Amino acid sequence: MRHPAPVSAVAQTAQALLGSEPAAGRPGRGIGQTDKLGKYNLDRATIRWVHNWLDNRSQRVVVNGAKSCWKGITSGVPQGSVLGPVLFNIFINDVDIGIESTLIKFADDTKLGGVATSLEDRDIIQNDLSKLEKWSEVNRMRFNKEKCKVLHLGRNNQFHTYKMGSDCLGRSMAERDLGVIVDPKLNMSQQCDAAAKKANMILGCINRCVVSKTREVILPLCSALVRPQLEYCVQFWAPHFKKDVEKLERVQRRATRMIKGLENMTYEARLHELGLFSLEKRRLRGDMIAVFKYLKGCHKEEGENLFLLVSEDRTRSNGLKVQQGRFRLDIRKKFLTVRVVKYWNKLPREVVESPSLEIFKNRLDRHLSGMV
């Protein structure tokens, strides 16, 4: 289940962060005596400086030289400021206190998730939603309930109804989370369609607006503008079906065909001439780099919970083989932790035992150079 974070983003007041009392006879703009900044061991001088920076501010609008009158700012921080996001993070940092389900926060986006196989599980999620609603009331940072949706996953899902306050949350058939479309089927076809469509639109703009079609011009443009649309977070949403694989590959086929002098060559010949990998091969390369990070690199701590290493080290092993996990659903075969096992275990020891990520990339590229 997913819902967005408070709609006001960085818009909160000095009283809310500093815990000062509202003046007599005037509605409070904060949360009373809760001193959120003080919990981070900031000295009183720094806290007072932040207070003075936020308090008693005014603003006006200027349009074509015409100026509005000054109006006092009752909440928020100056837009574009460095302290704004910092203060917002401090302000919402306690939103997960007392939450039993999984709560994920990223900027102003918050997701609550849980497994509901019984009414008791459903009640746990509902109680957590009630706690979030209570937090929003106490902190005076309301949730935009029109954007709060429930995404049900699982073949035997009972489609429970959930509420925030007195409002029932609507059911969503697909949600865009950090730029990736997730639907109940989890086959990522919608995401592949969206990525290919946007990449083709950008490629069309390049074709219409750029006169020179030389490789020195087209390749950097495609690398900077088109390829990111096809590869952003692709380790999560890698295509499951052959039709989706081909749909993404057609974008690069079209891009390489635009280059002057290569129009009549086959796709494989164009890739060889340009020194490029197919998108399918680039995804495999990205998978191997991700596994290296999980097993030996910066994400090693998380990797311990994702991958199970084979204990015995045989003579023909690469020294860091991963064990195939068990799963009941065919769709799990396409998940990163499952689809990489076969390819990772086939890597030679020289590649796997690379002392750094950059060396691993170089050795991996040499190993993959024989396939298109």
Order of alpha helices (4+ residues) and beta strands (2+ residues): beta-alpha-alpha-beta-beta-beta-beta-alpha-beta-beta-alpha-beta-beta-beta-beta-beta-beta-alpha-alpha-alpha-alpha-alpha-alpha-alpha-alpha-alpha-alpha-alpha
